[in-house]
Amino acid sequence: MSNPIVATTSLAGCFGCHMSLLDIDERILQLIDLVEFNKSPIDDIKTFTKQCDIGLIEGGCCNSENVHVLKEFRKNCKILVSVGECAIMGGLPALRNGIPVQECIEEAYLNGPTVGNNTTRILPNDDELPMILDRVYPCHEIVKIDYHLPGCPPRADLIWEALVALVTGGELNLPYEVVKFD
Amino acid sequence: MRTTVKNIIAKYNNDKTRLMDILIDIQSQYGFIPEEAVEVVAEETVLSKVDVVQTLSFYHFLSQKPVGKYAVYLNDSVVANMKGRAEVAKAFEEEAGCKFGSVTSDGMIGLHNTACIGMSDQEPAAIINDVIFTNLTPLMVKEIVQKMKKGVTASEMIKLKGEGQNGSALINSMVFNNIRKSGPVIFAPYDGGSSLKKIIKMTPREVISEIKASNLRGRGGAGFPTGLKWDFCTKTPGPRYILCNADEGEPGTFKERVILTEVPKLLFEGMAIAAYAIDAKEGILYLRAEYKYLKAYLENTLQEMRDANQLGKNIEGKEGFDFDIRIQFGAGAYVCGEESALIESAEGKRGEPRNRPPFPVQKGYLDKPTVVNNVETLCTVVKIINHGAEWFTTMGSRESNGTKLLSVSGDCEFPGVYAIEWGMRVRDLLEMAGTENVQAVQIGGPSGICIGPKDFKRTISFEDIPTGGAIMIIGKERNLLKDVVLNYTNFFIDESCGSCVPCRAFTVLMRNTLKKIIDGKGVKSDLDNLVDWGNKMKIANRCGLGQTAAQPILTTIENFREKYVELLQEDTKYELGFDMEKAVAASCAYVDRIPNL
């Protein structure tokens, strides 16, 4: 039997969860024996080339492209896991929730202290660009999510344990220290 | 301003436990509570500013912004909406020139939504500057607003007056009592003060024994045996207090308003009996802000009783039987009907329920042993003393002795107050109220249960369907989920004190899921979630509000499951209701782009 296939993506996230995944140190060698990667920034496969078993999602959805990718993952993966605070709750990007999206765009492109020289007051509206959503949505408000791994980022041990449990069908040991953060 | 505010505070001896009264007085003085007044209150009562603001911001009728020279609070309850509230609201907005939730630019008229104001038998109704307007029509609204613009005061606008004491000079109100069935207990004729003459010949223990023998259970809804509660209270050393719960916030109930209008002396006499039994010197009537129009009348009643030696020192000549009552107004918070929240509020704090134990009978008002009884319970006590426990036990059903006042409203010909014996079938009550084509009956208000015709054979009693008294009849033509359940769920979101997470969060999640189902986007798992979350609410919240906030959804899923199921998408297993078109509309419009979906 071939190894289970894993896909990963970072939506409206900071790639911190992916970094945490890489933080499993030498176990990365076990990992490549254990699973095969498909669409993922880790191996730079851009599109799904086959049906996958597990999809790891970092980040929530702040634009139409995030939604599109997330739906692709749902279509192509048997099990979807929200990894980290942003995927689960929207995280830092969701700080803009509650502020009208118009104000956010103004702040980003017209009035913000880091806006350089936008004298013609151009707002990005090319058809090629993703469209901004009215608020940042957690993944489970867009598609069905099977599991949630908490943390910002979830510690490497947690991701490793969860992945191994999923792949081997074993039980996941979740001691309190792993899911409490203060 | 400082002097005026200082004078108000001095009236209450700079006592921080009277913060509610202080804030209510400031609110009526200025139409809001200005920042500067908050500072003065904090200084004078030795509280921090934050303490003052946290109390003030908790209550619906206290405001940090002006609410308008004419502050209109239009009821937004289920029954009000059944009776044409939408047209009335529209008329107010058109005539006044501002939307609900705002004040006209000249500060003249403010339009505000409010929860049930205890007028369900005469809706749509509104409170304007503490004056009640009932049976409103768009035409009446037009006249009212025109008079506002001419500067006529709200009380001068009252022409037609209600029956009984409503028309008296001290109440001067257009509210009607609508007593449909007066019954042998509360509204039966009696000789005022006779029970006091009787108890002074008894020992306090004998009074408690008599109440215990009558099997009287609390009329507020929970049905705790009254005699036992008094007995428990005497176990802790005093001083002890009697609090009467007249918060009557359960949407659809209004019978206490009728008691307070027609037989307030009966209530105060009942409080005096309780005081004698537990040896309390002070009593508080905690009255909801919506009934402020009764203030002058009730205070006059108290004075009459003091003059007749039925209150005050050495009552009825009995040495050491001293007892007096003050009225504590609330300021618009449903949760204050919960006894420990009521105590917090009477102490001048946010109306947040306390953890129990200790129970109020051990540690209540000012941390002293306190009995909190419902208005109807205390009135019933007087009749039990007058006629004896045995007389009382001949009425009602096995576990529920005596009678119960019901507030009947909604789709029926004769809304009003009915005094029934416990054990009456719902079906018989519906017949009495003049109903046909009944779809459902909401018994006990939003926190009670919603039943359909198959259960109309059940009885109103502690052993079957207990109730604090609100009966709302919902006709066939109503949309049960949208018109009733959604309104109730929104009500609980507004009224949650926010202390327990499940109550604060699940109410919103459940409302959103309910809306999703109503919008035709629901799936089977949504229904399962509602039941699952609703059951968690019952065990994971501190007070009765949180524990019952899911009731409108839970009991309708139980009794009207088909109404949910027919709205669900059959072929979809999972649907979250995310709408890309809606989600990108605002940003695309702003950057001038056609959504590319």
Interface residues (C-beta under 8 A of the other chain):
Chain A: S64 V67 P100 V101 Q102 I105 L123 P124 N125 D127 M131 I132 L133 D134 R135 Y137 H140 E141 I142 V143 K144
Chain B: Y574 L576 F578 M580 K582 A583 V584 A585 A586 S587 C588 Y590 V591 D592 R593 P595 N596
